Amino acid sequence: MDNVAKRTRVAIIGLGSIARKVYLPLLSSHSDVEIVGLMNRSAGAVQDMQNLYRIERGTTDMEEVLSWDLDAVFVHTATEAHFDIVMQCLERGLSVYVDKPLSYSLRESNEMTAFAEAQGLLLAVGFNRRYAPLYRKVREWMAGGQGCDSVTVVKHRSGIHQRPAKETVYDDLIHMLDLLLWMTDHDYELLHHYIRKDDAGRLLHGAGAVRLSNTVYSTFDMVRQAGADLEKIELHGGGRSATVLNLDEATYMERGVLPQVETFGSWDSILYRRGFTGAVDDFLHGLDLPDDCLISASRVIDSHKLAEQVVC
């Protein structure tokens, strides 16, 4: 009897930076995955990646991808192309993992989410920080006390994103908005927000405050002309405080106890530290039980709604 587990057969659509740096290395080495084929608008990019990863099939044609025997599709195209590609995959009965955001259009994001649910398929969105080990640990540690009274998230960057402010919020700031909502799993209310743009409409500064449940006050902040790139989260409440700096160093503080600092070992990969490994594993495990996936579209749609409120 053959006891070898069936590997999940996937296609990768879009071979830009995120696919090359993250998903091709992860999926090509994953024992539970078979990459059936690749698609990109550029035939040269397809051929290069086929040769590098020894993948048999490659195409520039969406219909050809949909003719393959697949279980799921990973979509790493420009955000503007997400809606058409994701909907075609879902219509063919294929589960999808797509980069965040789902779309720059909240209407399209809602439509994709509702259609995936109606089809009983998993549509997962790449909010990798939900799986970053230190973010998960401080969340669990604070919940193990008396919870949070305050959550603060910042993500500052030393360069201006060369896109309209709305797209910067959806492409980058949305990571921190999602962290706010996930850290406490409560309903939210945007209390106030501030957006400053340059003359070209690019984001210079975005900040605001969100109430989570009736007691947790949270703030977010992004400056695009900082002296250095910085990402930090602080949680306070119930006699405990915790911080995570640049996803790599956590500090746990409790009244009457010396602070404890946690970092990674030198052998821990960047993809593991930043949560990409966990995100892919959760997607694969959730193919049969879409509701269990932490980044299913239905569980992250509120982050898109909050982003839309921030840019309005």
BAFI-3210 file (N, C-alpha, C; in Angstrom, 3 decimals, decimal comma, padded with zeros to 6 digits):
// residues 312
n [1|2|3|4|5|6|7|8|9|10|11|12|13|14|15|16|17|18|19|20|21|22|23|24|25|26|27|28|29|30|31|32|33|34|35|36|37|38|39|40|41|42|43|44|45|46|47|48|49|50|51|52|53|54|55|56|57|58|59|60|61|62|63|64|65|66|67|68|69|70|71|72|73|74|75|76|77|78|79|80|81|82|83|84|85|86|87|88|89|90|91|92|93|94|95|96|97|98|99|100|101|102|103|104|105|106|107|108|109|110|111|112|113|114|115|116|117|118|119|120|121|122|123|124|125|126|127|128|129|130|131|132|133|134|135|136|137|138|139|140|141|142|143|144|145|146|147|148|149|150|151|152|153|154|155|156|157|158|159|160|161|162|163|164|165|166|167|168|169|170|171|172|173|174|175|176|177|178|179|180|181|182|183|184|185|186|187|188|189|190|191|192|193|194|195|196|197|198|199|200|201|202|203|204|205|206|207|208|209|210|211|212|213|214|215|216|217|218|219|220|221|222|223|224|225|226|227|228|229|230|231|232|233|234|235|236|237|238|239|240|241|242|243|244|245|246|247|248|249|250|251|252|253|254|255|256|257|258|259|260|261|262|263|264|265|266|267|268|269|270|271|272|273|274|275|276|277|278|279|280|281|282|283|284|285|286|287|288|289|290|291|292|293|294|295|296|297|298|299|300|301|302|303|304|305|306|307|308|309|310|311|312]
n.u [000,850|000,479|001,761|002,505|001,959|-000,255|000,944|000,302|-000,783|000,306|000,135|002,079|001,435|002,685|005,838|007,450|009,366|008,526|007,655|010,019|011,818|010,532|008,261|008,807|011,317|010,318|008,139|009,259|010,942|009,308|008,034|005,444|004,413|003,939|005,135|003,439|003,458|004,370|003,395|003,696|003,685|005,906|007,685|010,371|010,994|009,502|010,811|013,371|012,876|011,783|014,020|015,758|014,459|013,764|011,210|008,557|006,403|005,463|004,066|002,517|-000,117|-003,295|-005,469|-004,220|-002,958|-005,227|-006,018|-004,419|-003,863|-004,656|-004,514|-004,426|-003,675|-001,067|-000,949|000,878|000,899|000,706|-001,295|-003,519|-004,271|-005,296|-008,096|-009,345|-007,784|-007,935|-010,723|-011,182|-009,758|-011,135|-013,641|-013,073|-012,917|-010,649|-008,596|-007,039|-004,066|-003,180|-001,232|-001,282|-002,681|-006,043|-007,325|-007,236|-009,692|-012,432|-014,920|-014,323|-012,726|-014,577|-016,296|-014,705|-014,185|-016,776|-017,510|-015,638|-016,339|-018,962|-018,439|-017,172|-014,428|-010,944|-009,737|-006,923|-005,040|-001,999|-001,060|001,503|002,605|000,964|001,868|004,432|006,858|007,599|005,669|003,420|004,050|004,181|001,567|000,187|001,341|000,512|-002,244|-002,338|-002,125|-003,875|-004,819|-004,832|-004,563|-003,640|-002,396|000,225|001,390|004,021|005,427|007,948|009,525|012,395|012,170|010,113|007,223|006,733|004,075|000,511|-000,949|-003,085|-002,515|-000,120|-001,001|-002,619|-000,728|001,341|001,045|-001,196|-000,354|000,224|-002,206|-003,666|-002,316|-003,062|-005,821|-005,754|-004,276|-005,932|-008,361|-010,885|-013,930|-013,784|-013,308|-012,624|-011,221|-009,936|-007,957|-005,025|-003,690|-000,999|000,159|002,493|003,054|002,704|000,885|001,764|002,262|003,312|003,008|001,149|-001,268|-003,114|-005,890|-007,429|-010,188|-010,444|-012,708|-014,386|-012,482|-009,788|-007,341|-005,762|-003,001|-001,661|001,126|002,921|005,724|007,158|009,549|011,624|014,589|015,607|014,620|012,044|010,245|007,858|006,101|004,071|002,634|000,494|-000,778|-002,686|-000,595|001,492|003,880|004,896|007,176|008,028|010,698|011,410|010,633|012,431|013,318|012,076|010,746|009,816|007,982|007,171|005,521|007,656|009,406|012,388|013,067|012,658|014,393|013,989|015,349|016,205|017,759|020,824|020,417|017,788|015,644|015,074|012,607|011,112|011,239|009,806|007,325|006,436|006,801|005,042|002,618|002,307|002,220|-000,133|-002,042|-001,880|-002,686|-005,249|-006,757|-008,722|-010,344|-011,436|-012,373|-010,756|-008,360|-006,115|-005,679|-007,705|-009,820|-012,215|-011,495|-009,712|-010,827|-011,765|-009,465|-008,958|-011,221|-010,727|-008,396|-009,492|-011,117|-009,146|-007,926|-009,933]
n.v [-001,207|002,234|004,658|007,235|010,622|012,698|015,360|018,893|020,413|023,171|026,328|029,170|032,495|035,357|036,685|038,473|040,504|039,694|037,080|035,860|036,289|035,212|033,288|031,395|030,241|029,172|027,452|025,721|024,186|022,936|020,128|019,239|020,237|020,528|022,290|022,913|024,580|027,795|031,222|034,274|037,624|038,141|036,131|035,560|035,841|033,730|031,517|031,780|031,288|028,743|027,297|027,775|026,607|024,165|023,572|022,159|023,204|026,278|029,481|032,264|032,592|032,796|031,044|028,661|028,057|027,531|025,183|023,256|020,522|021,287|022,143|024,524|028,059|030,425|033,857|036,508|038,958|042,379|044,503|045,606|043,673|041,622|041,113|040,141|037,833|036,315|035,880|034,347|032,023|031,145|030,682|028,423|026,575|026,592|027,050|029,989|031,785|035,019|037,996|040,650|043,935|042,597|044,103|047,468|048,473|048,544|047,491|045,466|043,841|043,001|041,591|039,468|038,153|037,368|035,702|033,603|032,484|031,647|029,675|027,835|027,801|028,372|031,537|033,106|035,742|037,474|038,274|038,168|038,891|038,075|035,612|035,921|034,895|036,296|038,302|036,703|035,523|037,667|038,509|036,260|036,205|038,618|038,169|036,102|037,351|039,990|041,007|043,707|047,261|049,190|049,523|050,100|050,745|051,190|051,972|053,106|054,620|055,280|056,248|057,697|056,213|055,637|056,048|056,793|058,140|056,597|054,026|053,485|053,311|051,023|049,172|049,113|050,452|049,038|046,627|047,242|048,189|045,843|044,332|045,696|045,080|042,281|041,740|041,997|040,973|042,208|044,095|047,209|050,797|053,562|056,313|058,792|060,176|060,965|062,192|063,102|064,480|064,862|067,294|065,765|063,923|061,796|059,702|061,213|061,182|059,203|058,640|057,696|056,874|054,101|052,549|049,572|047,175|048,242|049,254|049,170|051,221|052,233|053,097|054,104|054,725|056,115|057,381|058,606|059,777|059,159|058,813|056,291|052,946|051,557|049,364|048,810|047,506|048,089|046,874|047,296|046,751|045,441|045,174|044,327|044,709|044,701|044,654|044,647|044,841|045,637|043,098|041,282|041,329|040,846|042,226|041,530|042,714|042,939|043,870|044,034|042,131|041,262|042,580|040,551|039,531|038,472|036,952|035,780|032,678|032,325|030,582|030,692|031,369|034,297|034,253|032,655|034,185|036,440|035,490|034,333|031,609|030,380|031,428|030,267|027,546|027,508|028,175|025,921|023,898|024,741|024,254|022,287|023,068|025,916|027,936|027,759|028,956|031,479|033,727|033,884|035,430|036,352|036,791|038,829|040,954|043,141|044,599|045,696|047,290|049,111|050,319|051,599|053,469|055,051|056,295|057,809]
n.w [000,000|-000,791|001,187|000,959|001,427|-000,402|-002,277|-002,242|-005,129|-006,833|-008,572|-009,476|-009,921|-011,274|-011,015|-009,618|-007,295|-004,634|-005,049|-005,917|-003,811|-001,601|-001,942|-004,028|-003,096|-000,624|-001,344|-003,227|-001,725|000,038|001,626|001,324|-000,988|-004,495|-007,135|-009,892|-012,129|-013,623|-014,084|-015,847|-017,137|-018,658|-020,791|-020,628|-017,886|-016,873|-018,056|-016,934|-014,175|-014,322|-015,171|-013,019|-010,805|-011,756|-012,851|-014,582|-016,196|-017,783|-018,535|-020,280|-020,314|-018,940|-019,241|-019,869|-017,449|-015,894|-017,006|-015,995|-013,690|-010,627|-007,102|-005,754|-006,040|-006,048|-005,922|-007,049|-008,330|-009,605|-007,535|-008,807|-010,603|-009,129|-008,657|-011,082|-011,622|-009,230|-009,038|-011,365|-010,710|-008,390|-009,527|-010,984|-009,022|-007,406|-004,584|-003,209|-002,525|-001,927|-002,296|000,148|-000,374|-000,765|-002,738|-004,081|-004,091|-002,041|-002,595|-004,476|-002,843|-000,905|-002,604|-003,588|-001,167|-000,314|-002,444|-002,339|000,140|-000,444|-002,304|-000,772|-000,637|000,125|000,417|000,973|002,471|002,294|005,090|006,693|009,163|011,217|011,809|012,624|014,849|017,295|017,519|017,865|020,299|022,180|022,064|023,087|025,620|026,832|026,793|028,569|030,979|032,288|029,981|027,501|027,858|026,237|022,955|020,767|017,556|015,276|012,130|010,542|007,721|005,700|003,200|000,640|-000,620|-003,969|-004,967|-005,068|-002,030|-000,999|-001,972|-000,658|001,973|001,744|000,785|002,668|005,313|006,072|007,143|009,827|010,727|010,534|012,454|014,804|014,961|015,063|017,362|019,588|018,831|018,831|018,209|016,410|016,460|014,561|015,862|015,333|012,659|010,692|007,737|005,777|002,784|000,024|-002,640|-004,869|-004,136|-002,641|000,243|003,217|005,977|008,135|010,610|013,585|015,813|017,358|018,826|020,506|021,347|024,324|025,953|025,200|024,023|021,104|018,960|015,782|013,588|010,928|009,430|006,509|005,974|007,727|009,822|009,711|008,839|010,797|012,853|015,299|018,104|020,928|023,907|026,658|029,958|032,759|034,592|033,072|030,401|026,993|024,283|020,810|018,632|015,381|014,535|015,522|018,168|021,337|024,339|027,599|030,284|033,714|036,709|039,474|038,530|036,810|033,562|030,643|027,793|024,472|021,622|018,309|017,273|015,416|013,382|012,625|009,993|007,912|006,631|008,325|010,718|009,999|009,521|007,160|006,618|008,445|007,512|004,944|005,665|007,225|005,325|003,611|005,381|005,799|003,538|003,392|005,443|005,379|007,155|009,340|008,828|009,678|008,170|006,342|003,906|005,004|007,616|007,562|006,304|007,718|008,207|005,723|005,516|007,566|006,577|004,352|005,623|006,774|004,595|003,539]
ca.u [000,000|001,241|001,452|003,055|000,904|-000,375|001,400|-000,591|-000,326|000,072|000,741|002,454|001,145|003,414|007,200|008,179|010,291|008,028|007,650|011,392|012,495|009,800|007,385|009,503|012,181|009,539|007,312|010,084|011,595|008,287|007,829|004,032|003,998|004,495|004,878|003,099|003,872|004,518|002,867|004,079|003,491|007,166|008,109|011,745|010,972|009,005|011,872|014,441|012,485|011,671|015,369|016,358|013,797|013,477|009,752|008,284|005,477|005,495|003,203|002,064|-001,554|-004,098|-006,290|-003,375|-002,823|-006,480|-006,182|-003,567|-004,455|-004,179|-005,287|-004,415|-002,875|-000,447|-001,034|001,836|000,888|000,345|-002,586|-004,584|-004,667|-005,778|-009,520|-009,636|-007,106|-008,504|-012,080|-011,091|-009,332|-012,240|-014,695|-012,654|-012,870|-009,297|-008,281|-006,068|-003,280|-002,865|-000,569|-002,122|-004,092|-006,873|-007,556|-007,343|-011,131|-013,113|-015,992|-013,732|-012,300|-015,791|-016,839|-013,855|-014,403|-018,098|-017,555|-014,876|-017,165|-020,093|-017,920|-016,539|-013,005|-010,083|-009,035|-006,054|-004,382|-000,673|-000,700|002,504|002,966|000,164|002,611|005,775|006,902|007,623|004,351|002,507|004,401|003,770|000,100|-000,210|001,809|-000,387|-003,550|-002,193|-002,290|-005,216|-005,103|-004,225|-005,270|-003,092|-001,553|000,802|002,186|004,657|006,251|008,508|010,375|013,301|011,925|008,726|006,708|006,438|002,703|-000,440|-001,043|-004,015|-001,849|000,854|-001,764|-003,033|000,429|002,333|000,457|-002,219|000,252|000,116|-003,637|-004,054|-001,777|-003,916|-007,075|-005,475|-003,689|-006,963|-009,524|-012,110|-014,487|-012,980|-013,870|-011,597|-011,560|-009,477|-006,779|-004,332|-002,928|-000,322|000,725|003,256|002,333|002,432|-000,119|002,388|002,127|004,422|002,759|-000,181|-001,373|-004,483|-006,230|-008,504|-010,666|-010,702|-013,698|-014,713|-011,453|-008,425|-007,027|-004,589|-002,569|-000,757|001,902|003,901|006,409|007,872|010,823|012,326|016,038|015,912|013,450|011,770|008,936|007,797|004,790|004,061|001,376|000,532|-002,010|-002,716|000,697|002,473|004,188|005,715|007,525|008,775|011,423|011,813|010,245|013,569|013,660|010,928|011,036|008,658|008,143|006,092|005,809|008,402|010,204|013,347|012,665|013,216|014,570|014,035|015,736|016,269|019,051|021,391|019,966|016,391|015,621|014,300|011,231|010,468|011,127|008,805|006,011|006,039|006,738|003,793|001,477|002,170|001,780|-001,532|-002,836|-001,923|-003,494|-006,624|-007,434|-009,926|-011,149|-011,122|-012,694|-009,720|-007,159|-006,038|-005,632|-008,769|-010,311|-013,274|-010,891|-008,859|-011,533|-011,864|-008,243|-009,177|-012,222|-010,064|-007,523|-010,342|-011,507|-007,979|-007,601|-011,073]
ca.v [000,000|003,475|005,517|008,561|011,637|013,456|016,736|019,914|020,853|024,610|027,181|030,506|033,517|036,567|036,297|039,661|040,448|038,918|035,664|035,370|036,334|034,516|032,139|030,350|029,475|028,424|026,393|024,736|023,321|022,438|018,695|018,954|021,036|020,342|023,424|022,360|025,490|029,220|032,148|035,670|038,302|038,042|034,753|035,422|035,605|032,368|030,571|031,890|030,620|027,311|026,737|027,857|025,704|022,907|023,432|021,684|024,012|027,723|030,084|033,650|032,525|032,409|029,873|027,470|027,762|026,959|023,839|022,326|019,808|022,063|022,254|025,908|029,001|031,546|035,022|037,534|039,978|043,720|044,506|045,941|042,461|040,595|040,779|039,284|036,542|035,578|035,435|033,247|030,817|030,697|030,154|027,077|025,706|026,566|027,929|031,006|032,599|036,234|039,024|041,751|043,808|041,947|045,072|048,858|048,756|047,789|046,731|044,245|043,000|042,378|040,636|038,272|037,483|036,734|034,629|032,469|031,849|030,975|028,500|026,938|027,753|029,217|032,688|033,592|037,005|037,339|039,048|037,293|039,271|037,302|034,380|036,243|034,237|037,186|038,926|035,712|035,273|038,773|038,475|035,209|036,556|039,635|037,539|035,250|038,186|040,571|041,636|044,992|048,535|050,066|048,921|051,106|050,172|052,165|051,469|054,275|054,300|056,373|056,653|057,904|055,245|056,397|055,729|057,638|057,867|055,488|052,755|053,270|052,822|049,646|048,305|049,096|050,746|048,034|045,618|047,662|048,209|044,449|043,916|046,262|044,330|040,889|041,632|041,875|040,263|042,889|045,067|048,428|052,079|054,549|057,525|059,911|059,834|062,095|061,844|064,242|064,104|065,897|067,895|064,713|063,018|060,650|059,749|061,645|060,806|058,700|058,283|057,699|056,154|053,123|051,920|048,140|046,931|049,495|049,626|049,172|052,366|051,891|054,115|053,686|055,864|055,848|058,521|058,115|060,482|058,913|058,670|054,882|052,072|051,112|048,775|048,535|047,383|048,117|046,479|047,586|046,508|044,367|045,016|043,802|045,441|043,938|045,349|043,916|045,785|045,152|041,687|040,444|041,377|041,073|042,485|041,254|043,428|042,707|044,500|043,242|041,096|041,823|042,409|039,424|039,843|037,284|037,153|034,539|032,068|032,688|029,606|030,942|032,087|035,533|033,923|032,179|035,306|037,405|034,857|033,778|030,152|030,049|031,784|029,232|026,304|027,634|028,090|024,526|023,133|025,229|024,002|021,485|023,745|027,327|028,804|027,641|029,693|032,761|034,834|033,797|036,769|036,752|037,175|040,015|041,994|044,337|045,383|046,462|048,318|050,146|051,052|052,473|054,597|055,903|057,086|058,651]
ca.w [000,000|-000,884|002,329|000,723|001,411|-001,649|-002,158|-002,779|-006,449|-006,906|-009,595|-009,010|-010,928|-010,918|-010,631|-009,204|-006,162|-003,493|-005,439|-006,025|-002,515|-000,535|-002,184|-004,780|-002,189|000,367|-001,923|-003,932|-000,735|000,968|001,389|001,047|-002,146|-005,836|-008,028|-011,207|-013,180|-013,353|-015,083|-015,744|-018,419|-019,385|-021,039|-020,158|-016,438|-016,672|-018,416|-015,937|-012,937|-014,628|-015,182|-011,689|-009,862|-012,453|-012,917|-015,944|-016,990|-017,672|-019,551|-020,107|-020,613|-017,782|-019,567|-019,772|-016,016|-015,408|-017,571|-015,264|-012,553|-009,481|-005,867|-005,271|-006,809|-005,342|-006,802|-006,638|-009,376|-009,145|-006,846|-009,756|-011,336|-008,204|-008,742|-012,236|-011,496|-008,093|-009,365|-012,332|-009,986|-007,541|-010,406|-011,396|-007,851|-006,857|-003,467|-003,617|-001,591|-002,659|-001,502|000,597|-000,035|-001,767|-003,812|-003,646|-004,079|-000,990|-003,239|-005,022|-001,715|-000,363|-003,582|-003,558|000,118|-000,315|-003,439|-001,806|001,174|-001,089|-003,001|000,187|-000,955|000,941|-000,134|002,047|002,143|002,891|006,281|007,310|010,526|012,172|012,096|013,106|016,165|018,460|017,629|018,439|021,701|023,056|022,092|024,024|026,965|027,363|027,019|029,743|032,162|032,328|028,700|027,154|027,914|025,206|021,918|019,882|016,469|014,391|011,038|009,880|006,593|005,345|001,819|000,230|-001,580|-005,187|-005,372|-004,341|-000,592|-000,753|-002,226|000,413|003,125|001,464|000,566|003,747|006,624|006,391|008,018|011,219|011,033|010,757|013,755|015,854|015,071|015,427|018,700|020,620|018,278|019,235|017,282|016,450|016,030|014,244|016,607|014,508|011,870|010,077|006,547|005,141|001,490|-000,664|-003,764|-005,856|-003,584|-001,982|001,698|004,056|007,374|008,445|012,025|014,068|017,039|017,192|020,055|020,362|022,399|025,011|026,921|024,666|023,175|020,307|018,010|014,707|013,110|009,871|008,828|005,327|005,859|008,985|009,703|009,463|008,884|012,166|013,136|016,734|018,723|022,396|024,540|028,092|030,698|033,738|035,249|032,126|029,175|026,052|023,049|019,781|017,794|014,058|014,475|015,893|019,597|022,219|025,747|028,456|031,553|034,669|038,000|040,445|037,860|035,872|032,162|029,903|026,377|023,622|020,228|017,541|017,033|014,119|012,383|012,257|008,720|007,826|006,250|009,558|011,659|009,527|009,496|005,860|006,728|009,126|006,661|003,913|006,311|007,635|004,095|003,156|006,334|005,769|002,264|003,638|006,466|005,152|008,289|010,359|008,432|010,378|007,209|005,339|003,565|005,934|008,893|007,404|005,560|008,556|008,027|004,497|005,816|008,357|005,656|003,541|006,475|007,001|003,402|003,150]
c.u [000,881|000,818|001,999|001,914|000,922|000,069|000,386|000,000|-000,703|000,688|001,066|002,249|001,775|004,777|008,055|009,010|009,802|008,002|009,060|012,093|011,852|009,183|008,012|010,474|011,401|008,840|008,151|010,761|010,604|007,948|006,395|003,520|004,694|004,135|004,678|003,594|003,854|003,856|003,362|003,842|004,734|007,576|009,533|011,823|010,501|010,116|013,004|014,096|012,255|013,041|015,966|015,780|013,368|011,974|009,360|007,467|005,671|004,700|003,014|000,552|-002,345|-004,921|-005,476|-003,172|-004,065|-006,757|-005,342|-004,343|-003,889|-005,098|-005,431|-003,500|-002,333|-000,366|-000,143|002,006|000,716|-001,065|-003,741|-005,092|-005,296|-007,206|-009,800|-009,027|-007,722|-009,891|-012,068|-010,696|-010,468|-013,359|-014,375|-012,511|-011,513|-009,177|-007,109|-005,377|-002,834|-002,170|-001,586|-001,722|-004,833|-007,042|-007,443|-008,798|-011,799|-014,266|-015,459|-013,293|-013,492|-016,337|-016,017|-014,091|-015,714|-018,147|-016,794|-015,683|-018,317|-019,660|-017,317|-015,056|-012,224|-009,456|-008,241|-005,287|-003,090|-000,308|000,257|002,812|002,112|000,883|004,043|005,894|006,864|006,315|003,349|002,780|003,968|002,247|-000,384|000,180|000,902|-001,761|-003,514|-002,232|-003,722|-005,546|-004,456|-005,164|-004,850|-002,225|-001,074|001,634|002,753|005,429|006,729|009,463|011,185|013,126|010,446|008,354|006,234|005,083|001,762|-000,584|-001,963|-003,324|-000,781|000,166|-002,129|-001,846|001,258|001,720|-000,563|-001,658|000,027|-001,345|-004,132|-003,534|-002,633|-005,164|-006,828|-004,991|-004,744|-008,222|-010,850|-012,677|-013,709|-013,815|-012,707|-011,996|-011,149|-008,250|-006,260|-003,521|-002,309|000,374|001,632|002,461|001,987|001,418|000,445|002,328|003,420|004,257|001,316|-000,234|-002,834|-004,655|-007,452|-008,898|-011,027|-011,525|-013,987|-013,576|-010,059|-008,253|-005,748|-004,273|-001,666|-000,072|002,870|004,422|007,247|009,185|011,600|013,828|016,479|014,606|013,275|010,365|008,910|006,345|004,969|002,674|001,515|-000,812|-001,886|-001,391|001,782|002,688|005,052|005,984|008,190|009,386|011,865|011,624|011,299|013,866|012,423|011,413|009,746|008,917|006,920|006,492|006,551|009,294|011,166|012,871|013,373|013,254|014,697|014,400|015,764|017,681|019,528|020,919|018,522|016,335|014,782|012,843|010,450|010,235|009,995|007,438|005,591|005,902|005,424|002,573|001,238|001,665|000,308|-002,457|-002,978|-002,797|-004,970|-007,381|-008,719|-010,868|-010,882|-011,356|-011,609|-008,482|-007,188|-006,056|-006,639|-009,336|-011,365|-012,713|-009,969|-009,570|-011,683|-010,617|-008,333|-010,192|-011,603|-009,131|-008,329|-010,804|-010,354|-007,702|-008,743|-010,982]
c.v [001,250|004,410|006,930|009,570|012,389|014,892|017,688|020,467|022,328|025,200|028,520|031,476|034,829|036,214|037,517|039,420|039,551|037,432|035,101|035,306|035,422|033,205|031,050|029,574|028,619|027,221|025,324|023,769|022,682|020,986|018,351|019,630|020,557|021,569|022,876|023,265|026,939|030,027|033,555|036,316|038,196|036,585|034,522|035,141|034,194|031,360|030,589|031,120|029,123|026,647|026,692|026,814|024,374|022,584|023,177|022,662|025,505|028,334|031,571|033,741|031,997|031,158|028,590|027,076|027,035|025,575|022,795|021,667|020,406|021,911|023,708|026,746|030,074|032,718|036,135|038,587|041,363|043,686|044,769|044,713|041,409|040,159|039,808|037,897|035,708|035,048|034,295|031,942|030,265|030,091|028,753|026,130|025,593|027,517|028,825|031,602|033,819|037,221|040,040|043,002|043,000|042,846|046,469|049,304|047,905|046,976|045,417|043,300|042,277|041,309|039,350|037,464|036,718|035,561|033,396|031,729|031,066|029,691|027,471|026,767|028,677|030,300|033,278|034,813|037,093|038,288|038,217|037,644|038,565|036,013|034,656|035,750|035,190|037,958|037,956|035,516|036,416|038,846|037,454|035,576|037,612|039,050|036,640|036,019|038,686|041,334|042,999|046,157|049,442|049,256|050,048|050,409|051,305|051,416|052,677|053,827|055,525|056,835|056,783|056,856|056,000|056,019|056,683|057,201|056,690|054,147|052,462|052,768|051,358|048,695|048,097|049,329|049,694|046,909|045,975|047,775|046,796|043,945|044,438|045,413|042,904|040,752|041,443|041,164|040,887|043,690|046,370|049,639|053,023|055,872|058,782|059,459|061,072|061,575|063,122|063,752|065,219|066,395|066,878|063,696|061,787|060,810|060,205|061,157|060,333|058,242|058,296|056,902|055,289|052,599|050,474|047,707|048,258|050,020|049,769|050,333|052,044|053,011|053,490|054,919|055,396|057,162|057,985|058,852|060,368|058,780|057,257|054,104|051,533|050,536|048,376|048,422|047,390|047,728|046,697|047,251|045,373|044,126|044,450|044,773|044,552|044,791|044,369|044,954|045,095|043,649|040,743|040,388|041,728|041,302|042,328|041,893|043,203|043,310|043,546|042,169|041,776|041,602|041,217|039,788|038,547|037,680|035,791|033,966|032,394|031,762|029,829|031,822|033,360|035,227|033,381|033,348|036,254|036,780|034,247|032,260|029,721|030,342|030,722|027,933|026,364|027,573|026,642|023,677|023,515|024,930|023,210|022,132|025,248|028,230|028,784|028,479|031,105|033,951|034,639|035,196|037,255|037,221|038,385|041,143|043,265|045,206|046,226|047,585|049,460|050,970|052,031|053,686|055,576|056,795|057,990|060,044]
c.w [000,000|000,241|002,153|000,609|000,080|-001,419|-002,796|-004,069|-006,647|-008,168|-008,952|-010,165|-010,472|-010,359|-010,315|-007,959|-005,034|-003,817|-005,429|-004,671|-001,478|-001,010|-003,049|-003,891|-001,192|-000,252|-002,615|-002,975|000,234|000,633|001,014|-000,222|-003,416|-006,665|-009,436|-012,323|-012,744|-014,459|-014,788|-017,105|-019,300|-019,546|-020,553|-018,675|-016,127|-016,936|-017,396|-014,670|-013,150|-014,572|-013,782|-010,746|-010,502|-012,446|-014,367|-016,769|-016,731|-018,799|-019,274|-020,246|-019,419|-018,057|-019,496|-018,313|-015,513|-015,984|-016,844|-014,124|-011,266|-008,281|-005,433|-006,152|-005,871|-006,315|-006,259|-007,732|-008,753|-008,560|-007,807|-010,507|-010,434|-008,497|-009,889|-012,071|-010,383|-008,440|-010,382|-011,646|-009,128|-008,380|-010,902|-010,208|-007,200|-005,674|-003,859|-002,396|-002,393|-001,732|-000,995|-000,179|-001,096|-002,990|-003,220|-003,597|-003,006|-001,569|-003,798|-003,911|-001,104|-001,309|-003,606|-002,291|000,124|-001,284|-002,952|-000,748|000,551|-001,786|-002,045|-000,054|-000,039|000,074|001,016|001,561|002,958|004,015|007,131|008,754|011,579|012,588|012,545|014,549|017,353|018,606|018,256|019,929|022,614|023,140|023,118|025,454|027,597|027,655|028,244|031,047|032,230|031,048|028,555|027,446|026,760|024,245|021,007|018,818|015,621|013,316|010,252|008,776|006,179|003,905|001,526|-000,810|-002,810|-005,790|-004,642|-002,887|-000,292|-000,935|-001,177|001,675|002,926|001,326|001,826|005,127|007,038|007,252|009,488|011,643|011,323|012,099|014,900|016,055|015,544|016,868|019,782|020,140|018,694|018,067|017,423|016,056|015,773|014,883|015,846|013,726|011,158|008,896|005,977|003,876|000,969|-001,875|-004,845|-005,350|-002,909|-000,465|002,355|005,489|007,500|009,887|012,432|015,335|016,785|018,563|019,737|021,562|023,083|025,864|026,340|023,692|022,412|019,329|016,954|014,136|012,028|009,318|007,670|005,083|007,164|008,737|009,411|009,453|010,300|012,233|014,601|017,178|020,233|022,881|026,040|028,722|031,689|034,426|034,361|030,963|028,297|024,826|022,087|018,852|016,505|013,880|015,031|017,386|020,415|023,641|026,537|029,819|032,429|036,002|038,919|039,853|036,890|034,435|031,518|028,416|025,588|022,197|019,530|017,550|015,631|013,006|011,937|011,010|008,803|007,495|007,438|010,514|011,278|009,282|008,178|005,911|007,362|008,280|005,591|004,520|006,698|006,421|003,636|004,069|006,252|004,489|002,440|004,645|006,383|006,355|009,360|010,049|009,009|009,429|006,074|005,111|004,544|007,268|008,780|006,655|006,389|008,435|006,761|004,734|006,621|007,474|004,807|004,347|006,655|005,793|002,971|003,769]
res [m|d|n|v|a|k|r|t|r|v|a|i|i|g|l|g|s|i|a|r|k|v|y|l|p|l|l|s|s|h|s|d|v|e|i|v|g|l|m|n|r|s|a|g|a|v|q|d|m|q|n|l|y|r|i|e|r|g|t|t|d|m|e|e|v|l|s|w|d|l|d|a|v|f|v|h|t|a|t|e|a|h|f|d|i|v|m|q|c|l|e|r|g|l|s|v|y|v|d|k|p|l|s|y|s|l|r|e|s|n|e|m|t|a|f|a|e|a|q|g|l|l|l|a|v|g|f|n|r|r|y|a|p|l|y|r|k|v|r|e|w|m|a|g|g|q|g|c|d|s|v|t|v|v|k|h|r|s|g|i|h|q|r|p|a|k|e|t|v|y|d|d|l|i|h|m|l|d|l|l|l|w|m|t|d|h|d|y|e|l|l|h|h|y|i|r|k|d|d|a|g|r|l|l|h|g|a|g|a|v|r|l|s|n|t|v|y|s|t|f|d|m|v|r|q|a|g|a|d|l|e|k|i|e|l|h|g|g|g|r|s|a|t|v|l|n|l|d|e|a|t|y|m|e|r|g|v|l|p|q|v|e|t|f|g|s|w|d|s|i|l|y|r|r|g|f|t|g|a|v|d|d|f|l|h|g|l|d|l|p|d|d|c|l|i|s|a|s|r|v|i|d|s|h|k|l|a|e|q|v|v|c]
***
